């Protein structure tokens, strides 16, 4: 009996039902992060630039948690597709334990090494002082967010995208309400300034964890026995997926570190504009990010059941959705760039630089989305090494060289044009790689026991 696709709905509707809760959740989650930066922009250019310097390290934490989440979602969904329910429970417990401990150790290390890291990135003494007050609660928020993400991964692997999507919306709304209160204060309360944004996120994620823990307690998805044996059995396949997946996910933070060091040479307003553009990038990619969350568990179940025809159909549909959506959104945002920049920043010098970034970068995210979807699918379908190489090529063969060359030739405008060209080249290459892989059945990995 095939466990992969019991739902009788047409493929497009099933993909929609799996993706829309995550899309709304991602929109809410990334929306509050953008609003975070918009509130901080009202504090001045220096606090916004200080927050922007922390983005690459925040992306580093997210990269590791996503790499672990990809591996566990792939193994759990394959086990579900093969009908191995007892193993599914053991894997669920392991991801919560190992993931929570791993991110905690990383957060402690980043706190201890903050001075040399931010100095190397180009932050001056005044900027590092602002960062220090913000970085402690931000690391705590990042750890709480990682624990939430691991819980979301379990629900997604079991085909439940509604609870993660709903909790993303709820925690985002809580953060949105708390942000102005903790940043600017209310009444006699003077507010915390930049650290207030991080404390708002801490409180929002804590409330989400309470609900998530309550819902997990009502399932039979976790086990307390047999974990040692499962570690021995699953260590190799887990490492085979998690290793390349984490390398793939760690490449963007590394690229972001290199990119911010290039932007820092252009000046503080450019760093502030780049930080806002980074927040806007993740928000504009909400559909792509939602698909990278909802599609891999589905592909993994097809993998476990050996249903490669469904894999082809799913990928064609998902890629079509990504290209059409991102081109339409990118065109509209590029046309509205001056007004979007005006809403996000209260500083004229930052507004002008941000408008330039929006015009060139937003339309290029159609190609970037194709590459992201191909990498995500590769991890779910047993091609983690190809996915890792594709992710590396996107950043270090296409994106960073084009970005650096553009900045050298034309300042911020050249940088924006170079980054857009890098995204375009990466998307075309990813599409060609996927076509070659799926066109040859002999290259498709065999079903595992």
KETORVEX-220547 format. One record per residue (C-alpha): residue in one letter; x, y, z. Coordinates in steps of 0.5 Angstrom, whole numbers, plus 500, padded with zeros to 3 digits. Example, Ala and Ser with C-alpha at 12.3 -4.5 7.8 and 13.67 -1.06 7.14 Angstrom:
A525491516
S527498514
***
This chain:
X500500500
X503507498
X503512504
X505518500
X498521497
X492519500
X489525499
X484525493
X484533492
X487535485
X495536486
X494544485
X489544491
X493539495
X499543494
X495550496
X492547502
X499544504
X503551503
X498557504
X498556512
X506556512
X505562507
X501566512
X506564517
X512566514
X509573512
X507574519
X514572522
X518576516
X513582517
X514583524
X522582523
X521588517
X517592522
X522591527
X527594523
X522600521
X521601528
X529601530
X530606524
X526611528
X531611533
X536613528
X541611523
X546608528
X542603531
X539601525
X546600522
X548596529
X542591528
X544590521
X551588523
X548582527
X544580521
X549575518
X550572525
X543571526
X542568519
X548563522
X544560527
X538560523
X542556518
X544551523
X537550525
X534549518
X540544516
X538540522
X530541521
X531539513
X535532516
X529531521
X524532516
X527528511
X528522515
X521523519
X517524512
X521518509
X519513515
X512515514
X512514507
X515507509
X510506515
X515506520
X511509526
X515507531
X522510528
X518516527
X517517534
X524516536
X526521531
X522526533
X524526540
X532526538
X531532534
X528536540
X534534544
X539535539
X537541536
X536545542
X543543545
X546545539
X543552538
X544553545
X552552545
X552556538
X549562542
X554561548
X560561543
X557567539
X556571545
X563570547
X566572541
X562578539
X568583540
X572580534
X567578530
X563585530
X570589529
X572584523
X565586520
X567593520
X563596526
X566602530
X567602538
X560606538
X557601534
X559595538
X557598544
X550599541
X550592539
X553589546
X546591549
X542588544
X546582542
X544578549
X537578549
X537577541
X541571542
X536568547
X530570542
X534566537
X535560541
X527560543
X526561535
X530555534
X526550539
X520553536
X522551529
X524544531
X517543533
X514546527
X519541523
X515535527
X508538525
X510539518
X513532517
X507529519
X503533514
X500539519
X502546516
X496549520
X499549527
X506552525
X503557520
X498559526
X503560531
X507564526
X502569526
X500569533
X507570535
X508575530
X502579532
X505579540
X511581537
X508587533
X504589539
X510589544
X515592539
X513600540
X512599548
X519596549
X523600544
X520607545
X516606552
X509608554
X507613559
X512614565
X516608562
X522610558
X523604553
X529600552
X531602545
X534597541
X534592546
X527592547
X526589540
X530583542
X526583548
X519583545
X521577540
X523573547
X516574550
X513572543
X517566542
X516564549
X508564548
X509560542
X513555546
X508554551
X502553546
X507548542
X509544548
X501543550
X500541543
X505536542
X503533549
X497531546
X500527540
X504520540
X509523536
X515522541
X518516544
X522516551
X525509549
X530506544
X533513543
X540510544
X539505538
X536510534
X542514534
X546508532
X541506526
X540513524
X546517525
X549515518
X543517514
X542523518
X549526518
X549524510
X543529510
X544534515
X552535514
X551537507
X544541508
X547545514
X553547510
X548549504
X545553510
X551556513
X553558506
X548564506
X550567513
X558566510
X556570504
X552575508
X558576513
X562578506
X557582503
X556586509
X564587510
X563590502
X557594504
X561597510
X566600506
X561604502
X558608509
X553607515
X547609511
X549604506
X549599511
X543601514
X539601507
X542594506
X540591513
X533594511
X533591504
X535584507
X529584511
X525586505
X528580501
X526575506
X519578506
X518578499
X520571498
X515568503
X512564498
X518561496
X520560504
X513557505
X514552499
X521550502
X517548508
X511545506
X514541499
X520537502
X516533507
X511531501
X517530497
X520525502
X514521503
X514520495
X521518496
X519513501
X514510497
X518510490
X513515487
X517519482
X512521477
X509525483
X516528484
X516531477
X509533477
X510537484
X517540482
X514543475
X508546479
X512549485
X517552480
X511555476
X508558482
X515561484
X517564478
X510567476
X509570483
X516573484
X516576477
X509580479
X511582486
X518584484
X515588478
X510592483
X515593488
X520596483
X515601481
X513603488
X521603490
X521610493
X514610497
X516603500
X523606502
X519612505
X515608509
X521603512
X526609513
X525616516
X532618514
X532621507
X540618505
X537611507
X531612503
X535613497
X540608497
X534603499
X530605493
X536603489
X536596492
X529595491
X529596484
X534592482
X534586487
X526585488
X525582480
X531578481
X528574486
X524570481
X531566479
X533566486
X527562488
X528557483
X535556486
X532555493
X527551491
X531546487
X536546493
X530544498
X528539494
X535536493
X535535500
X529531501
X530527495
X537524497
X541529493
X544533499
X551533496
X548536489
X544541493
X550543497
X554544491
X548548488
X548553494
X555554494
X555556487
X549560487
X553564493
X561564491
X561563484
X555567482
X552572487
X559574491
X563576485
X558579481
X556583488
X563585489
X565587482
X559591482
X560595488
X568596485
X565599479
X559603481
X558603489
X551601491
X548602485
X553597482
X553593488
X545592487
X546590479
X551585481
X547582486
X541581481
X545579476
X548573481
X541571482
X539571475
X545566473
X544562479
X537561478
X538559470
X544554473
X539551478
X534550473
X539546468
X541542474
X534540476
X532538468
X538533467
X537530474
X530528473
X531527466
X535521467
X531515472
X538512473
X540518477
X534518481
X536515488
X533508489
X528507495
X531505501
X529500506
***
